Amino acid sequence: MITQDGNHFPQRASFDTVVDMANEKRRVLIADSQLRSSSFGIKSSDKPEFSSAGRGVLAHALDESRFLLQHAAAAMQTLHEQISNTHSMVVLTSANGLVLKSLGDIDFLEKAAQVALAPGFDWSEKINGTNAIGTALREEQSMIVHGGEHFMNANKFLTCACAPISDPYGRLIGALDLTSDYRSFQQHTMALVKMSVQMIENHMFEDISSKGVVIHFHARAEFIGTLVDGIAVFSADGRFLSANRSAQFQLGLSFNALSAHTFSSLFGIPMSRLYALCRGTLTKLHSLCLYNGVTVSCRVDITSSGQFFTGQEILPKPAIDAASITREPLSPSLTPKSKLSTLRYLDTGDAQIAAVIQKLRLVRGRDIPIMILGETGTGKELMAQAIHGDSERSSAPFVCVNCASIPESLIESELFGYESGAFTGAREKGVIGKIQQANGGTLFLDEIGDMPRNLQARLLRVLQERRISPLGAGREIAVDISILCATNKNLKEMIACGEFRQDLYYRLNGLVVRLPALRERTDFKFVVSKIISSLSTYSKPVDLSDEVMEMFQRYQWPGNFRQLHNLLRTAVVMSGDTGTIERLHLPDDFLEEIAVLPCVDTFDIPAVTGALTNTKPAINPFANVANVADITKPAARLEEVTTLAIAQMLRQHKGNVSSAAKALGISRNTIYRKKHQLPADVWD
């Protein structure tokens, strides 16, 4: 048996034997690393190396690692949210160990900076001796280095779990590390890091998947399209181009070994037979037998290298001059005759979602701008991608710009690009802006309500004239784009306050659709099962216990799908191979919030207060609340009860979060998460 790390174990080895062998292998790797560290001339008493930092060094490394940074940002943020307030940090490095980016708790970031664990510093073995980053990169495999296993004494207060990151062509491109105080080490840390790395690698893989015939495969059909989906890319004549980590694992071959194979040698049939199988049945999963005898389900993408695959024939792809300024839209005659609807897969039984999809189908192909409304985490970007996927522009770029995540000083250059020498620090060859990158395809402006007002006028002009002028350029460039945008803000209120241009609003809202919050959806159980199915890497299906499902259905899910996905992602790992997610597998902060929610539709204030404190309260947190009668009505939102209790207790403790949390019997994190819902006077 071969694990995804490349370890070889006897087929019938017990779980304990496998664990012992893995631990022994780790001890050998650490011992080897310790010997190398000594040979480098490093002493355990050496102080952290700060001389390697420099703006020029870091700026050059960031520029060289643009591809990695672009695809790692989302996974890093997700991992950071999962480990926040645990004295931990997430670190991204280059292939040579230079720290590129870090996210974490402020206090721990400051502590780590004292040993040079910060952007711009080198954490290769030659500089820091045995450490998870340097050793993982040296061995090109995941690595945990705990406390005293670090070579340098200065680093022994850390525990680090690191996994290397490979690009779509099998080359080492960097590493992702999760570092914490050695006293707070968690057994599931490495599993979270590995899953995050797989997300990053799959995202990078998507960038090259349009360059060949793409095969999605797995031994279990329900895993097609999930994180553990095997993806292999071949040229139109069957030459191997690339394969993601899951595909290498399922095929039992390294990237270099796969390079000597063809589609025929791996899947047992010629490419012509594959085309015949897919003719007229592009939406169907096919059963194929791998060279090693394993039967897998496969889905074949409709494009192939340099060609459009229609299921009937191979048509030449129109040549595009990379140097040309404008990009001609795809000719309708070259659009695939059979096309898999991506909107259809978002229709999971909820009536509100079905109505939204029906509206979108009615305007498909009419070049009508679409505005998607909804709370944070309701899947606005996923819906935008589905709209693009069902459009005639689906073979052209889908470019997403999050207007809230780009600093105001950079958003103009991000959108419009700039010419060489446009400003101090500009790249020598200039940069193509997001709008021009979307030429011929779709531009998705997420969080449009956060776009600075001075740029709203420029965007309006682009929408009217379909031309842009990069910073420092003396010319205009024609662009052909479809516009989608999304926001969780009330743009009409912003217009009334002078924060958003009315003319831009009416240019963007050709069709406005609203996505329901997770708590409002009627397909909740189905959604939970689909998420768990996509996250589970075990042969045995993972289910929710009745108790956990009851908790989930009572909870308000302020973070919507993003919150549910992150919670389930950790719970699946914590449940191991038990097959059932129980209460003990859920995070403490979630259980604390559930504890304040009553199990029935009607409730009384003392009962809720008792749940908050776990004892009979000495002080009624609802004293002097003007609308107690209103909040005790059965129709009142349960989350308002919690918010009012927290607000009153903060007032009584003069804004001291620790004291208020202690009095309520909840964590400080719970209060901080509700900070945006609390009135300003509670902090006085």
N, C-alpha and C positions, 0 to 999 in steps of 0.2 A: 504494500500500500504506500502511496506517495502523497504527502500532505502538500498544501499550497506553498509551504516554505521550502519544499524540495527534500524534506526529511524522508528517509526510507524506513518503514517499520514492518515487522512481520504481519501477515494478513490477519491472524487471529490474536494478535497481542491484546492484552487487557488494557483498559483505559489507564490504570495505575502504572502499568509497564511503559506505556507510551509517554506518560508524564515524566516518569523517572528518566527515560532515555532523553527526552527533550531538555530536562534540567541538567543532565550530565553533559550534553552537547553544549549548553550555554556556559557551564563551568569551564569546559575546555577552551571555548572561544575567549572567555574573559582571561584565563590564564595565558593564552597566547598573546592577547592584547597587552597584558601587563609586561610580558617579556619585550614586546616591541617598544613599549613606552620607555623602558629602561634603556634600550638600544638607541633611542632618540636623544638620550642625554637629559631626559626630564627627571626631576627629583620630586618625591611625594610632598616635600616641604615647599616647593616652588609656589610663588604667588601667581594669581591670575594674570594672564597676558593681555594687557590693554593696548599695546603698541600697534596691533594689527588693524585697529579701527581707523577709518578715514573717510571723509565724505566722497572723495574721488573713487576709492575702492568700492564702497557700497553702491554709489550711483552707477558705476560700470557693471557691477554684478546684477543690480536690479534691471538694468537695460538688457543684459544678456539673458535674464531669466523671465522676460515678459510673458512668454508662453506658459511657463509654470505658474507664475503669480496669477495670471488671468484665470486659470482653471482651478487653482487651489483656494482662492479667496472664500468661496461659498462654503466649502467643506471645513475650512479653518474656523469660520464664524460659527457654523453649526456645532463643531466640537467644543469651541470656547463656551457656547451657551450651555452645553451639557456639563461642563466642569467648573462653571463660575462659582465663586465664593467657596472654593475648596483648597485655597493656597496652591494654585496650579497655573501653568501657562502652556500655550500651544506655540510651537516654534517651527518655522519653515526655513530650510537651508538649501544652499546650492549643492551641486555634486561634490564640491571640494570641502564642504563643511562650513562655509561662511553663512552666518545667520542673516537671512533676508528680511524676515518679518516675525513679530511675536505678538500674541494676544494673551491677556490673562488678568488676574486680579492685580490692582495697582500696587498693593503692599508686597505681593510676591514678585512682581516685575522689578520693583526697586531692590528687593533682596537679591534677585538673580543678577541684576546689573552689577552688583558688587563683586561678582565672580566673572564678569564679562560675558554673561549669557544674555546678549542683546544684539540687535541688528548692527552689522558691521564688524563683528568679531568672529574669529576663526575657532571652530570647535572640532577640527580634525584631530586625530590621535597625535600627530606630530607636535601639536601645540598644547593640548589639554590631556594627553595620555588617554587611558581607558575611560570612555564615556559612551553613552548610548548612541549619540550622533556619529561621532568619529568611527566607532567600532562597527555600527550598522553599515556605514558607507564603505568601510574597508572590506567587510565580509559580504556586502551586498545582500544582506538578509536582516529581518527584524531582530531587534535586540533590546533587552531590559538590563539596565545597570542600576543596582540598588545600593544606596547608602555607601557603606565602606568598600564596595567593589570598585568605586572610582579610584583612579591612580593617585590623583592629587588630593591632599587632605582638605583643601579649600572647598572641594566639590562634594564632599561626603555627606552634606546635609540634604543632598538631592536624590531623588529617584526618577529615572528617565526611561521612557518607553519610546522607541524610535523604529520607523519602518522606511526603507528606501523607496523612492518613486522612480518609475521607469517611463520614458516617453513611448509613443505608439510604435516606435521602431526598436524597442527593447534596450535602449541606451539609458544608463543611469543619469537622471536629470536633477535629483535632489533628495531630500528626506523630510519627513514629518515627524515631529517629536512632541511628546506630552511629558512635561517635567513638573514635579510636585515636591513638596517637603517629604522626606523619606518616611516621616511618621504617618502620613496620610495616604500611603500607597494602597491602591485598590486592585484586586485581582483581574477585573474586567478592563483595565486601562488599555492593555495591548490590543484587545479585541476591538475597542473603539478606534484606536489608531489605525489598525489594519483596514477596517471598514472605511475610514475616511480616505486612506490612500487609494483604496479601490475606487471610490467615488471620483477622486481626482484623475486617476488614470483613465477611467471610463469617459470622463468629460473631455480629456485631451484626445481620446480615441475618436470621439465624434467628429473632430475636425478633419480627420483624414478618411472617414468612412465614405465620403462622397466620391472618393477616387477609385473605387473598385466595386466588385460584386460583394455585398456584405451578407454574411451568414450569421444569424443569431441561433444558438443552439444550447440545449441542456437536456439531460436525461429525464427531467420532469418538465412537462409542457408548461405548467403554471409559472415556472421560473423564467420563461422567455420574456424579456423586457424588464427584468429586475436587476438589482445590483450584482447578482451572481450569474447573470447571463453571460454565456461564452460568445464572444464576437470575433470572427475571423474575416479578413478581407483578401480577396483574390482579384487578379486582373481578369479581363474578359476572356482570355484564353486559359485561365486556371492557374497562373503563377501565384505563389504565396506572396502577399504584401505585408500583412501585419496580423497580430492576434493579441487580444487583451490577456490579462493575468488569468482570468477564469478559463478562457479557452486553452491556454497553455496547460493549466492544471487538468482539465478534462481530457485533453489529448495526451497528457503525460510526456510532453516534449518541451524543451526550452525554446526560446525564441530563435536561437541560432540553429537548433536542430530542425525547427519548422521551416527555416529558410531553404532547406534542401528538398522540401516537399511541394506537391501541387494539390489542387483541390481533389483531383482523381485519386491520388495516393492516400489522402486522408479520409475521404468520404466514400470511396469505393465506386463512384460513377463519374463519367466524363462530364464536362461543362455542358455539352449539347443535351445530355440527358436531364441535367438540372433545369435548363431553359424549357425543355419539353414538359417537365413536371409542373413548372410554374405557369405555363401558358394558360391564361384565362382564369387562374386561381391564385392571384397574388395575396389574397387575404387568408389563405389556408396554411396550416402548419403541415410540414411534410416529415415523414419518418425516414431517417437515413441511418446507416450502420457505419460507425467509425472503423478505422483500420484495426483497432484493438478489440473489435467485437461488440463494443457498447452501442446500443441503439439509442439515438437521440431524436428529439423533436427539433425541427429547424424552421426558421422563417427567413425568407430571402428578400432583401431590399430590392426595389425596382430599378435602381441605377447601377451601372457598371462603368468601369474605367473608360472615360472618354466617350461614353455612349449612354443612350437612354434605353432601358429594357422595358418593352411594352407587353411582354408575355406572348407576342406574336413574331417579333422580329427585332433586330438590332439596328437602330437608326443612328447615323453619324451625329455627334454633338456639334452644334454650331461653334465655330472658332471665335474666341474672344481675345481681342488685342489687350494685353495687360497694361500697355502704356496708354491706351485710349482714356480720355477723360470721362466719357459717358458710357453707359452700359445698356445695350438694347435689351428690352424685355424678351423673355422666352416666347418663341413663336407658338401659337396654339396648336399648330400642326405637329409640333414635337412634344407636346404634353402627353404623358403616358395615358393610354386608353383606359386602363384599369387602375384605380387609385384607392389606397386604403384610407378611409376617413378617420382622422384622428379625433375629431369632435365626437364621433360616435362612442369612443371609448371613455369619454367623460360622462356619458349618460348612464348613471348607475342606479336609476330608479327614483331619484328625487324629482318631484313635479316641478319645482322651481328651476332646477338645472335643465330639465327637459324643455321648459318654455324658453330659457335663454338660448339653448342650442337651436331650437326651431327658428327663433328670430335671426340668429346668425346665418343659418342656411338660406334664409330668404334674401339676404343682401350679399351673399357670396358672389364674388366676381364683379361687383358693381363699383368697386373703388370708393366705397363709403367709409369715412373714418369712424372708428369704433372706440368708445370709451367704456372701460370696465371699472365698475365701482365695487367696493367691498372692503371689509375689515382686513387688517394685516393677517396674512397667513391663510386666506381663503382660496388661494390658487389662481390669482389673477394672471401671473406670468405663464402658468401652465395652460390656461385658457387662451392666452395670446399666441402661444406656440401652436396650439391646436388650430386656431383660426388661420395662421400662416400655413400650417401643414395641409389644410384643406383648400388653399387658394391656388390660383394658377402660378403664383410666385414661389411655390414650395421648393423648387429646385434652386432658388436664389437665396441670398443670405437672410437670416433672421438676426437682427442686431438689437440687443436690449441695452437700454441706458437707464440706470437707476438714478434719477435726479436728486434723490435724498442722500446717496452715498458718496457722491463726488463733491469735493470741496468747491465752494462758490468760485474761488480763484482759478479753478481748473476746468470747470464745466464748459466754458466757452471753447477752449482748445480741444476738449474731448469731443464736443459735438461737431465743430466746424473744421478742426484740424489746423495746422499751421505750416508755413513755408520755412525753408532753411533760413536761420538768422532772424526769425520773427521777434525773438526776445532772448534775453540772457538765459542760458541754460537749455535753449532749444536744441533738439537733435540736429545733427549736421544735414540730414536728408529731409528734415521735416516729418510731419505725421499726417496720415489721412484720418479725418474725423469720422465719428460714428455715422453721421448722415451719409457721407460718401461711401462708407463701407457697406451701407444698406442699399446702395444703388441697384435697382432691378428687383429688390426684395422688399422686406418689411422692416420698418423702424418701430420698435416698441419703447415708448417713453413711460417707464414705471415711476410712480410717485410724482406725476406731473405737477401736483400742487406745490412741490418744493422747488420748482424751477425759479431762479431769481427773476424778478420782474424785468430787469434790464435786458435779459435774454429772451423774454417772452415775445418782444417786438421782432427780434431777429428770426425767431422760430415762425412767427406768423407770416413773415415775408417769404420764408422758404416754402411754407405750405401754399402760399398764393402763387408764387412765381416758379417754384420748383428749381431754384438755382441757389447755390451757396458761394460764399467768398471766404476761403480760409484766411486765418490771421496772417498778415504780412504779404498776402497775394495781391497782385494787381489785376486779377481776372476773376470772372465768375465761372462756376462749373455747373452744368445742367445735371439734375438728378431725377431719377424716376423711382419713387418710393411709395409704399402703402403705409399709412399711419395707424398705429394702435396706441392707446395710452391707458393708464390705470391710476387710480388714486383711492386713498381711504379717507380723504378729506372732503368737506362740503365746499365745493368750488363756488357755489352761488353765494355763500356767506363770505368767502374770500373776495369775491367781486364787490360785494357791498362794502367791504372794509378797504377796498383799494389794493388788495394784495394779489389779485389775479385779473388779467385783462379780459374784459367781456368779449371783445372781438375774437380773441384766441379761443375762448371757451366755445363760442358758437361755430368756430371753424373745426374744432376737435370732436364735437358731440353729434356727429351724423347719426349714429345709433348708440344709445346708452343702455347698457345691461348691468344688472346688479347681481353679484354672486352672494348667495345666502351664507351666513355664518355657520360654522359646524354645528352649533347647538340648535340651529333651526332646520337642519336637514333630516329628512325621514329615512335616509339610507345609511344611517350611522353604523349599524352593525355590519353592513356589507363593506363600508369603507374601512372599518377596523380590520376586518378579515383580509381585505386586499393588501393593506399596509403590512400586516404581519406576514402574509405570504411572501411579499417582496423582500422582507427583512430576514426571514428565517433561512439559515444555512444548514439546518439539520435535516436528516432524512425523514424524521418524524415530524408531522405537522404540529405547529404551536397553536394552542387555543387560549382563550381567556376563561378564568373561573367565573362562576355566576356572580360572586361577590365583586370581582373587579369590573365586570360589565355593568353591574348596578351602579358602582361608583362613577364609571365613565358617563353613564347616561344622566346622572344627577349633576355632573360638573358643567360649568359654563364655557370652558375652553376659550379663554380670552385670546390665546395665541393661535386658535383655530388649527388647521391641518399641520402647520409647522410645529406647533406645540405637541400635538398628538403624535406626529411622526417621531419627534425626538424622544418623547417619553417611551413609546413602544420600541424604539431602536435600542434603548438601554435595557428595557424590561426583557426583550427577547434574549439579549446577551446574558442577563442575570439569571434567567430561567434555565439556562444551560440545556441539557437534554431531557429535562423533566417533562416537556411537552405541554405544560400549562403555566400561564402567567398568573401568579398568586399575589396577594396583598404584599407579601414580604419582598416581592421583586420591584415594587414601585418606589420612587424616590420619596424621601421624608417630607420635602416641601409640598409635594402633591397631597400626601396623606394629611398634612396639617391643614391644608385648605379644605379638603373633603370633610374634615372633622367639624368644621363650623357650619356645614350645610345640613339642614334637617332632612329626614327621610320621607316626609309627607308634605303635602301641598300647603297645609296651614300650620302655623307654629306660633309660639308665644315668645316674647322677648327674654324672660328668664331662662327658657330652655336653650335659646341660641347663645346667650351670655355664658351659661354654664358650659356649653360645648367649647366656647372660645377659651375659657380659663381652666377647663377640666375640674373645676371646683366651684363651690358657691361663691360668686363674686362679692368682694367687699365693697366695690363701687359699681353702680349701674352705669355702663358706658353709654346708655341711651338717655341719661338724665339731661334735661333741658333741650332735647331734640324736638324741634317744632312739629314735625310731621310723623310722630310715632304712630298715630292712627293709620296713616297712609301706608307705612311700610309693613304693618301687620296684616294688610289685606292679602288674601290668597293669591291675587294676581301680581303682587309685588315681586320684583326680581330679587332672587336670593342673594345675589352678589352685592346689592345695595345694603343689605343688613350688615354684611361683613365690613364694607367700606365705612358705614356710619359708626360702627363699633370702633374701628381703628382710628378714625378721625377724632372721636370724642376722647379716646384714651391718649392720643398724641397731644391734644389740648391740655389735658390734665397733667401731663408730664412735660409740658412746655417744649414740645417738639423733640424730646429725647427718644430716639427710636429704640434703643436698647431697653430703657425702662418700660416703654409702652408694650414692646414685644413680650417682656417678662411678665407684665401684669396680665396680658391677654393669654399667655401660654402658647405663643406662636413664635416662629423664627423671624429675625430681622429681614431675611430675604423676602418673606411674604409681604411685609410692609413696603419694602422698596419696589416690589413688582407692581404694587397698587398705587405708587406715588403719583402717577399721572391722573388717577381718579380722585385724589384727595384735594380738598380746598386749600388755598394758599395759607390761610390763617393758622393751620395746624402746626406750621413750622415756626411760628413766632415764639 
